[in-house]
Amino acid sequence: MHAFTPRTRLATVSALTALGAFASLGTATAAEPALNGEWAPFTRCPVDAPAMLAADGFEKTPQCVVSTSASGSIKLGDTTVVTGRTNLQIGIVQNADGTSTVVAPPGGALVAEPATVPGGLLGLMCPSRIPVITGLCESLENSTLNKITATMESVGAPYDFNQTAGVLTDMPIVALPVRIHLENPLLGSKCYIGTTANPIVLLPENRNYPDFGMTFFQGDGTADPAGEMSRIDLTGATQNDSTFAVPAASGCGLNIGLINAAVNAKTGLPSPSGNNSLTLNDTQTRLTGLNAPGTAAPRAGEVLAEHWHSAAR
């Protein structure tokens, strides 16, 4: 039987703490359910996803992970953006061979407050030697059209997930391909840094060890030292990656060629590895799952889903 041991739980949740690092920016989702007690943070765990429901408790063990942070920053070329509160939620199917499969919620794994690009469009592409852009820059001064926000989006499944690296420092934990959506009325709806074919690939690493805590509870979330569920809390870790390269912006503005050129020239894109960085401060990561998934076999995934739904209020 594949035991849900404290060491295994610690390795998995520590590794996934790093996922908070790539949740620096995100997208909003529909209203989330309120969950009872120890289930409260796991509002978007994809317990009803086929891969989670199919986990039998022997060869495959289902778990829920949430990682949040109040602040962070991302540097792309010559531009640094301060990020706000972030929230990452995913399901994990832990395999008996030591590998893990990441399962994203239906609305996406990343949710965060919008990040505002410093200086807006003026800061992003002005001054410029391109006459058309110079005229646009002049019209933007004191304009509400100047504001620009950035949203990070996943453009492919995570890969190279290294569970062992999660309990260590300075080792890549997961590879995450993303792109950044720049939003402003003058940029149009298709302005991105990175694309599906040529994404930014983040390789977050732990910079310090998080503080560890553990609680037990009943299936409906009620705290109980003898409960069939457990929750691990890892807090205070800082995540960082300074190895990723950043491609040029594309698809920006009605006159796509001119706007792209202005944005890339002012921002310093494309930007090679070593010139960019991502940091997420004071991450708060929580993992929950069945204490003894083998006792629920072959319905461990279904039992986890039933518990999650019983906690909804």
C-alpha positions in Angstrom: 0.0 0.0 0.0 1.2 3.5 -0.9 1.3 5.2 2.5 0.6 8.9 2.8 3.6 9.5 5.1 4.6 12.8 6.7 7.8 12.8 4.6 5.9 12.3 1.4 3.3 15.0 2.3 6.1 17.4 3.3 8.0 16.8 0.0 4.9 17.3 -2.1 3.6 20.4 -0.4 7.1 22.0 -0.2 7.5 21.4 -3.9 4.2 22.9 -4.6 4.9 26.0 -2.4 7.1 27.0 -5.3 4.1 27.0 -7.6 3.1 30.2 -5.7 6.1 31.8 -7.4 4.5 31.5 -10.9 1.2 32.7 -9.6 2.6 36.2 -9.5 -0.2 37.3 -11.8 -3.4 35.5 -12.7 -7.0 35.5 -13.8 -10.2 35.9 -11.9 -12.8 33.1 -11.5 -16.4 32.7 -10.6 -17.6 32.9 -7.0 -16.1 30.2 -4.9 -17.8 28.1 -2.3 -17.3 28.7 1.4 -15.9 25.6 3.1 -16.0 24.5 6.7 -13.1 24.5 9.1 -9.8 23.0 7.9 -11.2 22.8 4.3 -11.6 26.6 4.2 -8.5 27.5 2.0 -9.2 24.8 -0.6 -12.1 26.5 -2.4 -11.0 25.6 -5.9 -9.5 22.1 -5.5 -10.5 20.1 -8.6 -11.8 17.2 -6.6 -14.3 16.3 -9.4 -11.7 16.2 -12.2 -11.6 12.7 -13.8 -7.9 12.2 -12.8 -8.7 13.0 -9.2 -11.8 10.8 -9.0 -9.9 7.9 -10.6 -7.2 7.9 -7.9 -7.6 4.5 -6.2 -5.6 5.1 -2.9 -3.0 2.4 -3.7 -1.2 3.3 -7.0 -2.6 6.8 -7.1 -3.3 9.2 -4.1 -5.3 12.4 -4.5 -4.4 15.6 -2.7 -5.4 19.3 -2.7 -2.9 22.1 -2.6 -3.3 25.9 -2.1 -0.4 28.4 -2.1 -0.9 32.1 -1.4 1.3 35.2 -1.0 0.5 38.9 -0.3 3.3 40.4 -2.4 6.1 39.7 -4.9 7.8 41.1 -8.0 8.7 40.1 -11.5 11.4 41.7 -13.6 11.2 41.3 -17.4 14.1 42.9 -19.2 14.2 46.6 -18.0 10.8 46.6 -16.4 9.9 45.5 -12.8 6.3 44.9 -11.8 5.2 44.7 -8.1 2.6 42.1 -7.7 -0.3 41.9 -5.1 -2.0 39.0 -3.4 -1.8 35.7 -5.3 -3.7 32.4 -5.0 -2.8 29.1 -6.6 -4.9 26.0 -6.2 -4.3 22.6 -7.8 -5.0 18.9 -7.3 -2.2 16.4 -7.1 -2.3 12.8 -8.0 0.7 11.2 -6.3 1.8 8.0 -8.0 3.3 5.0 -6.3 6.6 5.4 -8.3 7.2 8.7 -6.7 6.1 10.9 -9.6 3.1 13.3 -9.4 0.5 14.6 -11.8 -0.8 18.2 -11.5 -4.5 18.7 -12.0 -5.7 22.3 -12.6 -9.2 23.5 -11.6 -11.7 24.1 -14.5 -11.2 27.9 -14.3 -7.4 27.7 -14.2 -4.9 27.3 -11.4 -3.8 30.9 -11.0 -5.8 33.8 -9.5 -4.3 37.1 -8.4 -4.9 40.8 -8.1 -4.1 42.6 -11.3 -0.6 44.0 -11.5 -0.1 47.6 -12.7 2.8 48.2 -15.0 4.8 51.2 -13.6 4.4 54.3 -15.7 1.6 52.7 -17.8 2.0 53.0 -21.6 4.2 56.1 -21.1 6.6 54.0 -19.1 6.3 51.0 -21.4 7.1 52.6 -24.8 7.9 56.3 -24.3 10.0 58.2 -25.3 10.3 56.7 -28.8 12.1 57.6 -32.0 9.2 56.4 -34.0 7.2 59.6 -35.0 3.8 57.9 -34.8 4.6 56.5 -31.3 6.0 59.9 -30.2 2.6 61.5 -31.1 0.8 58.8 -29.1 3.1 59.4 -26.2 2.3 63.1 -26.1 -1.5 62.4 -26.2 -1.2 59.9 -23.3 0.1 62.4 -20.7 -2.5 62.8 -17.9 -4.8 60.4 -19.8 -6.8 57.6 -18.2 -5.8 55.5 -21.2 -2.2 55.4 -19.8 -2.9 52.7 -17.3 -1.8 49.2 -18.3 -2.1 45.9 -16.4 -0.4 42.6 -16.8 -1.8 39.1 -16.3 0.3 35.9 -16.4 -1.3 32.9 -18.1 -0.3 29.3 -18.3 0.2 28.2 -21.9 0.9 24.5 -21.4 1.0 21.9 -18.7 3.8 22.1 -16.1 6.6 19.6 -16.5 9.8 18.4 -14.9 8.2 18.3 -11.5 10.9 17.4 -8.9 9.3 16.4 -5.6 12.6 16.0 -3.8 13.7 19.6 -4.7 10.7 20.8 -2.8 12.3 20.2 0.6 15.7 21.6 -0.5 16.9 25.0 -1.6 18.3 26.3 -4.9 17.0 23.5 -7.0 14.3 23.8 -9.8 11.1 22.3 -8.6 8.9 22.6 -11.7 9.0 24.0 -15.2 6.0 26.3 -16.0 5.5 27.7 -19.5 3.6 31.0 -19.3 2.9 34.2 -21.3 2.0 37.7 -20.0 -1.1 39.5 -21.3 -0.6 43.3 -21.4 -4.0 45.0 -21.3 -4.9 48.6 -22.3 -7.4 49.9 -24.9 -4.7 51.1 -27.2 -2.8 47.8 -27.1 -5.7 45.8 -28.3 -6.7 42.4 -27.0 -3.8 40.3 -28.3 -0.8 42.0 -26.8 1.4 39.3 -25.1 5.0 38.8 -23.9 5.6 35.2 -24.9 3.4 32.9 -26.9 2.1 29.4 -26.8 4.9 28.3 -29.2 7.6 30.5 -27.5 6.6 30.9 -23.8 8.4 32.2 -20.8 9.5 29.1 -18.8 9.7 29.6 -15.1 11.8 27.3 -12.9 11.0 28.4 -9.3 13.3 27.4 -6.4 13.1 27.6 -2.6 15.4 30.2 -1.1 14.6 29.1 2.5 12.8 26.3 4.3 9.2 27.0 5.4 7.9 26.6 8.9 6.0 23.4 9.3 2.6 22.7 11.0 0.1 19.8 10.8 -3.6 19.4 11.9 -6.1 16.5 11.6 -9.8 16.8 10.9 -13.0 15.0 10.0 -14.2 14.7 6.4 -16.5 17.8 6.8 -13.6 20.0 8.0 -14.2 19.8 11.7 -11.0 19.7 13.7 -10.4 16.3 15.2 -7.1 14.7 16.3 -8.5 11.3 15.3 -9.9 12.5 12.0 -9.4 10.7 8.7 -8.0 13.9 7.0 -4.8 15.8 7.6 -3.6 19.2 6.6 0.0 20.3 6.4 0.9 24.1 6.6 4.2 25.4 5.3 4.6 29.1 5.8 7.2 31.8 5.3 9.1 30.5 2.3 10.5 32.8 -0.4 10.5 31.6 -4.0 12.7 32.9 -6.7 13.8 32.2 -10.3 16.4 34.3 -12.2 17.2 31.8 -15.0 14.3 32.3 -17.5 14.5 34.1 -20.8 11.8 36.5 -22.0 10.7 36.6 -25.6 9.6 39.8 -27.4 6.1 41.3 -27.1 3.8 40.6 -30.0 0.3 41.4 -31.2 0.3 44.9 -29.6 -1.8 47.7 -30.9 -3.7 48.4 -34.1 -0.5 49.2 -35.9 1.0 46.0 -34.6 4.5 46.4 -36.0 5.1 49.9 -34.6 3.7 49.3 -31.2 5.6 46.0 -30.8 8.8 47.7 -31.8 8.2 50.5 -29.3 7.3 48.2 -26.4 10.3 45.9 -27.0 12.8 48.7 -27.4 11.7 50.5 -24.2 11.3 47.3 -22.2 14.5 45.6 -23.3 12.9 42.6 -24.9 13.7 39.9 -25.9 15.7 39.5 -22.7 18.2 36.6 -22.2 18.5 34.3 -19.2 20.1 36.0 -16.2 18.5 39.4 -16.9 15.1 38.6 -15.5 13.8 37.4 -12.1 10.7 36.4 -10.2 10.2 36.6 -6.4 7.3 35.8 -4.3 7.4 36.8 -0.6 6.2 34.9 2.5 4.3 32.1 0.8 1.6 30.3 2.7 1.1 26.8 1.4 -1.4 24.1 2.6 -1.8 20.5 1.5 -4.6 18.2 2.5 -5.5 14.6 1.8 -6.7 11.3 3.4 -4.5 10.1 6.2 -4.6 6.4 5.1 -5.8 6.5 1.4 -5.4 2.7 1.2 -8.3 2.2 3.6 -10.5 4.0 1.1 -9.3 2.0 -1.9 -10.3 1.7 -4.6 -12.4 4.8 -4.1 -9.9 7.2 -2.5 -10.5 10.0 -5.1 -14.3 9.7 -4.8 -14.1 9.7 -1.0 -11.9 12.9 -1.1 -14.5 14.5 -3.4 -17.4 13.5 -1.0 -15.5 15.0 1.9 -14.9 18.3 0.1 -18.6 18.6 -0.9 -19.7 17.8 2.6 -17.7 20.8 3.9 -19.5 23.3 1.6 -21.8 25.6 3.4 
